[in-house]
Amino acid sequence: MKRSRFAARSRISADAAELSRLATGLAESGSRIEDAYWEARLTELVDDLLQAGAEDDLNAALDRLFEAHPGAHDELADAIEGRAETCTLTHAGHDFDVLLFAAPVLAWSRYSIPSGTLPKAAVQVLATQLGAHTFAADARVALTDYLFSPDQLPRSFCDTRQLARTLGAAAIEGQTLALDAQGLDETNRFLSDVRYLLGAVVVRRGQPIFRWNEKDGSREGALREWIKQGSPNLEPLLTGCACQPLLPDAYHAACRAADRASRPYSLRASVAFLQTTLGLPAEALRAVVGPFHDRELEEYRIGLGPRERDTNYHGVVWPLLGNEDENTDVAGEIESVLRECGLKEIVFHDHPFPFEFCDDCGMPLYPNTEGEVVHPEMPEQALDAPPQTLHGADRRKHLPQRRRDAEVRRENFPASDAFLCVSPVPLPLCGGRAIHMTNDELLRRSLAAVWHPCTQMKQHEAAQPLPLPMIPIVRGEGAWLVDADGRRYLDGISSWWVNLFGHCNPRINAALADQLGRLEHVILAGFTHEPVIELSERLAALTGNDTGERLGHCFYASDGASATEIALMMSFHYWRN
């Protein structure tokens, strides 16, 4: 990842100086045998400092080498990251290699993207899917029971090392790590963001770790199966979101891959948001792209607005990562994504813009067609747009060196303006579905295939004198229903009086996911199970009177009409027999 530019310190500790010397020797080595010499000594010192919690010494050496010797900086960063995310544990007389991994998921939503504690059953199912499709046959996998936002990831190399060891021990014992979430930061709201599953994979010393380490495996095949099998289990955890699972990998590598993949994903999400919120086709939008400099090129900012006037509704920050600089064709990549989204008018400014933010709210300022930097403003009619005053704190100062630069994109901009726009290119949902049907398309297909109850079907046809149009619904949010064109409807009848707790209720969805992970259905003729026993006991308790009498048994029916008929038949047979 692109290195942050910190001022070199004139005095550093002896350990930091020794780290710099060893890393420089490794960078300048001319043979594999000399590499091994330097690597062994550098690894030993890094391990000692991580164990001692000497985070300041590690960062001091990285800071010094950044300007003095970039090659040595990268060698040292690789060594620190590698030792922080791996370890060796001994169990029952055997040595085990432990690797901390991350499974990133890109997501976007007009509302909050969930994070937090996961149901136990969901964690077990996800660990099983990861073990089956991502890791080698003999690997053991343990997950934390938490869906992390970027704000909640380990803050330091030492924290990362401790998590790797704790999860490794859990994997060896075949357990899930129950995370204490009390000390985690709150999640900042963004239209588009990344969520992470964190875990450890454990194998016998020297054995393959990943599926693609085996002869018949590949990264492409592992990702394909993880999306296919893991997505249905991720979907209940990201209610109301479009999401895209990425390939699980070693912790730091997966985080870097997510940072890179989130840039085009966020731009597509932004276009999709403006289309659905404002009802504008992609060709009615205009993008203005400009390079923003501090001491050198830091990022591109993309202002998005209507073609007919020079105003910005939203903006997207596209930070430079890794070795990208002025000579990298980042602008061409941005243009390619915008063209795929369906935008026709794209304006590029070549002159450098100052690295400026709004003095009042800290939001980035975005370029307009006149070459000025302006504050984006949604039109007043877009009343349901996310709030424009949610801001992220500077998360870079607590992060490992090579993660800081990727976090610059989150420093000041709020959820509504960081990642916003729209496109005819469908954004994938879990399970391979996509957001692309319009109201008209759904109505046409429904009239051709579905017999709707309680109405005369001909009344739904547009050719009738007084047509009764149906409302195509694509998702629910609490008391609201949302159609394919983004319009919202208050569900005043609770969808026939049975949905009393709102659509996509997080607590109910979590309970459903937990139960589905253990048992989805079994007949009650000759079988029983704990949930039906517990429910029957609780229902019977509600029928008790002052003398302690209560109804004894529950008989379950599929609907109210069937229940009434069953009750009548029971009463008839009781009195007759």
N, C-alpha and C positions, 0 to 999 in steps of 0.2 A: 504494500500500500504506500501511497505517497507519504513522505516523511514530514513531520511537523518541524517547523523551524524555531527552535528554542535557542536563546543566547547561550553560548558556551560558558561554563563556569571556570574561573581562573584556578580555583582550588577544589580538588575532589579527594575522596578518601583513597587509601592505599588499595583497597579492594576494587574500587572503580577504575583506578589507574591500571591495575593488573588486568582487569577485564578488557580494557582498551588495548593493552599490549598483546594479549592473546588473540583477540579478534583481528587485530591488524596483521599478526603473523599468519593467521589462517587465510585472510583475504589475499595475502601476497605469496602464499605457498605455491610451489611449482610442481608438486608431485602428490600422488595419492598417499604415499607413505608419510610425507611431511604433513599432509592434511590430518592423518590419523593422530600424529603427535600433538598438533595444536588442538584438535577437537577433544581429545581425551582430557587435556588440562583445562580447557575452557568449560567443558561439561561438568567437571568436578567442582570448579569454583562456582558456576551458576547454581548447581544443586545445593552447595553450602549456603549461598546467599538466599535462595528461595526458602530453604528450611529455617533460616534465621529470621526471615521476614524483612530482609534488607532491601526493600523496594527502592529506597532513595539511591542506593549505590547502583542498582541496575539502571535506573533512569538517568543518573548522572553520567554513566559511561555512554549510554545511547546519545544523550544530548551532546557530549563532547565530540563523538565520532560523526555526528550528522554532517557538520561542515568540514571537519578535518579529514575524514576518510569515509566517504559514502559506502564503499565496498565493505569496509570493516563494520560499519553500522549495520548493514544488512546481514552479515554473518553473525553478529552478536544478537540481532533481533531474532533471527532464525533459531539460534541456540536457546535463547530465553523462552521463546514461545514453545519450542519443542519440549524442553524440560518441564515447563509449567503444565502442559497438557498431557504428559505421560509419566508413568512411574512403573516400578516393578514391585509386586507384592508376593509374599510367600504364604502358601496355605496348604496344609496337610502334606508338607514336605515337597511341594512343587512350586516353582517360580512362575508367576503370571505377568504378562505384559498388560498394562492398563492404558487405555487411550480415552481421553475426554472428547466427546463428539457433540456436534450441534446439528439439529435437523431444522433448517429455517423454512418458514412459510410466509410468502408474500401475501398481503391481504389489503383490501381497500373497502371502505364503507362510508356512506354519508354520515353515519353515526359512529359511536365508539367501537373500536376493534377490541374484542375481549382479551384479557390476560388474567392470570390468577391461578388458584389451586384447581387441579383437575380431579374428576372422579376416579376412584381407585380402579374401577373396572376399565375405564377408558385408558388409563396408563398401562394396565396389563395388556390390553389388546394392541396398543401402539407399540409396546416393547416387543410383542410377539411378531408383529408385521415387520418391524425393523430387523429383528433377528433373522426372519425368514428370507427377506429380499435384499437387505443392504449389507449384512455382515456374513462372515464365513460360517461354514456349517457347525464348527465346534465352539463358536464364540458365545459368551454369556453377556447379556445386556441388562443394564439397570437404568431406569429413567428417574428423574425427579418428578414429583407430582405437581409440576407447575409449568404454566405456559408463560414464558418470559417475554417482556418487551425489551427493546434495546436499553432503556433506562435501568433495567433490573439485572443485567448481565454482570458477571464478576468484574469488580472495578480495578483490579490489579493483577499482576502476575502471581503474587503470593496467594491471593484469594482463589485464583484459577487452579493453582497447584493443590490447595486444600480441598477444593471441590472434586478434583480428579481423584484424589486418594480416597475420599469418603465414598464417592460413587463406585469406585473400583472395589472397595470392600463389600459394598452392598451387592454388586454384580456377582462376586464370588459366592456370596451366601444366598443368591437367588432372591433378593429383596428389592423393594422399591424404596427410594429415599424420600421420606416425608420432610419437606422443606419448611423451615420456620420462616414465614414470610413477613414477620414483624419488622425486620430491619430493611426491607426492600423499598426502593423509591416508588412513588406513585408514577403511573404511566401517563405520559403526555399524549394528548389526542392529536392524531394526524389523519388526514383522509386516506393516505396510503402509508403502510408501515410494514415492519417485519416482526413476526413472532417466532420464538425459538423453543423447541424441545431440547433439553440438555440431558445427556446421559453418559455412561461409561460402557465401553466394550472391553471384555477381558478374554484373553486367550493364553494357552500354555506358551511359555517362552519360545519365541522363534516361529510360531505358527501363523498362518494367514489371518488377517483381521477382517478385511472387507470382502464382499462377494466378488469383486473384480480382481482380487488377488488370486482367486482360484482359476484353474485352466478354462473352465466353461463359463466364466463370468465376465461381465463388462460393466462399465459405468452406465452406459446407455440402458442396458437391460435392467440394472438395479433401479435406476430412476423411474423407468417405465412401470415396473412392478410396484414400486413404492407409491407412485401416484395412483395406480389402479386400485391397490389394496388398502393403502393408508388413507386416501382421501375420504371415503365414507365414514371413517372414524374421526377424522379431523373436522368434518363439516359441523357436527353438533357443538364443537368447542368454539366455533367462529360463527355464531348465529348472525345472520344478516349481512355476511361478508362474501365478496368474491375472493377466492384464494388460490394460490398456486404453490404447491410444495416444491422445494428445491432438493437437490441431492444431499443427503446427510454425509458429513465428512468430519475430519479432525476439526476441533473447535475453532481455531484461528482461521484455517482455510475456509471453513463453512461461513464464518462471519464475513470474510472478504468477498466470497462469492455472492453472498446476500447483498452486500453493499453495492456491488457492481450490477446485479440483476435488478435491484430496486429502482435504478434510475429510469430505464425505459418503461418499467412497469408503472412507476408513479406518473410518468407523462401520459401513458394510455389511460390510467385511472382518472387523471385530471380532465382529459377530453371527454371521457364517458360521463363524468360528473356534470360538466357544463351542458352536455347534450340532454341528459335526463332532467336536470334542474331547470334549465331555461327553455327546453323544447326546441333547441336549435340543431339543425343538421351540421355535420362536421364542416361542410363546405361554406357555411355561414360564419365560421370562426376564423380568426387570424392570429398568427403567432409572431412575436418579435423576439429575436435571440440576440444576446449581447454578451461579450466576455467581461468578467469583473476581476479586477486586479487589486491585490494588496501591495506587496513588494514584487510579486509576480502573478501570473494568471492563477487564480484560485478556483474559479467556477464559471459556468455559464448560467445565466438566468433567462427564463423564457416567460415573457408576458403573454397572456391569452385574453382575447376579447373579441368583440364582433367586428366583422369586416367593414360594416358601414360607417363606423366612427372610431376615432383614435382614443380608445379607453381600454384599460386593462381590468378584466373581471377577476382574474386570478393569475398566479404565477407559480413557476416550478423552478427549483434550484437543482442544477446538475453539477455536482462537485467533481473535480478532477481526482482520480485515484491512481495509485501505483506510480508508474513512470510517466504518466500523461503530462504533457506540457503544451506550449504554444505550437509545437511542431506535430502534435497528434491531431488527427482529423476528427476531433470530438464534434465539431459543428456538423460534419457530414453524417455522423451517427444520429444526432438529434433530428436533422432534417429527414432522415430515412424513417424514423419512428413517427414523426408528424405526418409524413406522406401516407404511411400505412394506416394512420388514424383517419385519413380522409381530408386533411386540411389542404387547401389549394394555395392560400396566400401565406407565405412565410418570409419575413423580412429579417435579414442578417445585418448587424452593424459590426464593422471591423475595428472601430476605434475602441480603446480600453475604457471601461466605465469604472468609476471609483467604487470601492468596496463599502457601500453605504447602506444604512438601515434607517427606519423611521425613528425619529427622536422620541416620539411619544409612546409607541408600542413595541419597538424593536423589530418590526417586520422588515424583511428585505424589500428594497425598492427594485422595480422591474423596468426594463426599457420599453418605451413606446416607439411608434413609427418615426417620430421627430428626433429620436436619439436622446431623449431626456429620460431620467429615472423618475418613476411615479409610484404612488401607493395604489395597489389594486383595490377596487371597490365593486362588490356585487350590486346589481340593480336592485331597487327597492322591492320589486315584485317577487324577487326570489326569497320569500319569507322563510322558507324551510331550509335555507342553507345553514351549514354548521356555523357556530359562533366564530367570530374573527378575533377573539381576544385570548385564545389559549396559546401559551408560549412554552417552549422547552428551555430548561436551564442549560448551562454549558456543561455537557457531560464529558467533554474531552479531557479535562484536567485529571480525572481519576482513572482514565483508561490506559491500558498498555500502549506503548509508543506507537505501534503501527496501526492502532485502531483510532487514534485521535483524529487523523485527517478525515476519515470517512464520517466522523460524527459532526464535522463542521456544518454539514447541511441541516442539522437539527438545532443549531445554536439559538436562533432567534425567531424563526418563522412559525406561525400558528398552524393549527390543523387545516383551516379552510384555505390557506394560501400557499402551503408548501407544495402540494401535489394536486392539481386540479385541471380538468378538460374533458373531451369526448370523442368517440370514434366508432365507425361501423365495424372495426376489427373487434370481435367479441373477446371480452376478458374471461378467462376460464374460471369456472366455479369448481368446487370439489366434486369429484365423481365424473369429471369430464364434461359437465354441462356448461353452457355459456349463456351470457345475457345478450340476446340479439333479437328476440321476437318483439314485434310491435303489437299494439292493441288490435289493429286491423287483421294482422296475420293470425293472432290467437282466436279472434272471433270467427274468422273464416274456417279455421280448422275445427273449432268446437261445434259449429253449426253442422258440419259435415260428419261428425263422429260421435257426438254426445247427445243423449236424450236427457234434458234438464227437467227436474221435477217441479210440480206445483205451478206450471205455466203452460200455456198453449204455445208449442214450438213455433208456429207461424208468426206469433207476435214478435219474435226476435228478428224476423227477416226485415231488412231495410225497405223492401218494396211495399210493405203493408202501409195502409193509410195512417195508422197510429202505432208505429213500431215501439216495442219495449226493448231497448238495447241492453245487452248483457255487459257486465263490467269484468274484463279480464284482470285477474289478480296474480301478481308474481311473488309477492312476499307480504308478511305481516310484521308489524312492530308495535307491540303493546295493544292499544285500542284501535290502531290504525291499520288499514289495508292499502297497499300501493299497487297501482297498475303498471303495465309495461312501459307506459310513457312517463312514469314518475309522479302521476297525480295521486293524492292521498284521500282516503275515504274513512270517516269515522264509522267503525263497526258497531252501530247502535243496537243491533239485535244479537251481539256476541255470537255471530254465525249460528243462528237458531238456538240461542240461549244456553249453549253448552260450554262456550269458551269464556268462562267467567274471569279468568286470571290473565287474559290478554294473549296475543299471539307471540310466539317465540319467547315464552317466559323462561329466563335463564335457569331458574331453580327446577322447573318441570323438565326442561330439556336435559339438564344434567342428570336428573333421576332416571329419565328414559334411557339415556346413554349408558348409565351404570347398569340398569337391568338388562338392556340388550347385550351388554358384554358378558352376562352370565347365563341368561336363559330368556329367549324371546317368546316361546309358547310351548305348552304341553297340555294335552287334553286333561280334563278333570274326571273323566270316566276311567277309574282304576288308577289314577295318579294324583299326587298332591305336591305342593311346594310351599316354601316359607312365605312368600308374599301373599298368597291367597289365604293362608292360615292367619297371618297377622291382620290382614284387612278384615276378615270375617270376625275375628275376636274384637277388633275395635268397633265394628258396626254393631255387633251384639251388645257391647257395653253401653252403647247409646240408647238401647231400648229398655234399660233397667228401670225399675220403679223403687218406691221407698222400702218395700219389703225384700228387695234384692232379687226379685224375679226378673228374668229377661228372656228374649227370644233366643233359641238355641242354635239355629243353623242358618246359613246364608245360601240361597240358590241364585246363581248368576245367569242373567239373560243378556242378549245383545242390544236391546233397546227397550224403551218404555212400553210400547205396545205388546211386545213379547212378554215382558215382566207382568203386565196386567193379566194377560191370558194365563200365564203360568200360575199366578196367585189364585185366579178363579178355579182352575183345575185342581190345585192342591186343596182348596177349601171344599170343593165338591166331593172329592174322594175322601177327605177326612170325615165329613159328616155322613157320607154313604157307607163307608167301610169301618 
